Amino acid sequence: MTTLTRCRVGAELVDVELADGRIASIARAAGRPVAGESIDLDGRWLLPGLWDHHVHANQQALAVRRVDLSAASSAAEAAHAMTEHLAHVRLKEGQPIIGHGFRDGLWPDAPTLELLDSAVPGIPAVLISGDLHCCWLNTPALAMYGHAGHPTGVLREDECFEVTGKLGQVPDATLDEWVAESASAAAARGVVGIVDYEMTDNLASWTRRFAGGFNALRVQAGIYTEHLDAAVAAGRHTGEIIGGSHGLLTVGQFKILTDGSLNTRTAFCVDNYPETDARGLLTVPTDELVPLLRTAWAAGIHPAVHAIGDDANRLALDAFEIVGCHGRIEHAQLVRDEDFPRFAALGVAASVQPEHAMDDRDIAERYWAGRTDRAFALRTLLDAGAALLLGSDAPVSPLDPWVTMSAAVSRSRDGREPWHPEQAISVDEALAASTHSTVALGQPADLVAVESDPTTASGDDLRTMPVALTIVAGRQSYSSLGG
Ligand SMILES: [Zn+2]
């Protein structure tokens, strides 16, 4: 049994007793020593532990080890960053040099094979876009990954996912170590749970990690199409607790991508992208989507459908309606006015990533010009009754719910004027969309203590909210408290 003493919950100072992974009692702070182990929170704010509802755990662990291209404002700059890095690393024979995080939507120049070949000659180079939907390869890398003779070196969607999948093939023991590191970093930001949508057999990798002693986070492991039949055959269903994980690992959702992304201009929209006759890519049409949702739902596996463009969202909602199942839509970035009420009516949650709006506001203004009043429309979704789930899509944006909540609440970053501030939500709404429990008797002992009151914090203060303590299932996963 552990007691957290002098915690601020709302306006009150309380002592919170934890036993068997739950909140066993909450009483007005006694101000005197308590029996058993205690942690003095000295008036810090105690909140339910935070969830990130959309993470790519392996990509996140790998991304922090790659050349950071997030600041590159042109193809030439991105290529140059790779050249610079080359001078500081020693690569093994055949080992590729990998960059991560470029956003080419507003670049003045095109990423070309010639440019990357001259920046990184002779060594395979792969540059992965921030939205993970595009990668840019030089000639040795194209040859290495089966695309010799490709004219531009820029691969999108499935061709890109294939390459990033291969790049992610590091030995299990190494990858698990890196994932554990990024899980600890998440715990230090108050995260108690993630929904993992890595494009791999997540149930297998997380079962292995928990068997190896992982316990930093709760994990809901997503299932992709290629693993769906096996999951159904094994009788898996959403919410099922996987043995050997101390209750921390559960079966997540059936994840399926139906369109691309805004940055890569593959999000499937009603209207064409400016100055083109293209309106994005529908990667899974309705006649394929519906039977897949049926299969998953019949087995008790809830679908999570990736849809970014407004036509992709419309078709995803149609598919939920045809099948008559609940689930969630991942991203829901651009939605037709008439589709907002359908989320609540159909029992489809909107799993959204508010920081993407900060990354992509200029790109949205360019490629979704005249439509941004219904882009990243958190307020409209909530007002239409949709259940909202916040996440990061890490490594697309940081695995840090405070960054996510700041974007949702302030619609602003780096001192810029708020973008469509009418779509902001309140801190309480952002917290509710980032938590699975409350600070109340009998609730899971998933808790985070922070240094200041989030409900009165500015957007900037929310973004960098100092976390003092994180507890998962009654066990400390992070502490900055001395002693
Ligand atoms: Zn994702």
Residues whose N, C-alpha, C, O or C-beta is under 5 A from the ligand:
A	BS01	ZN	D393
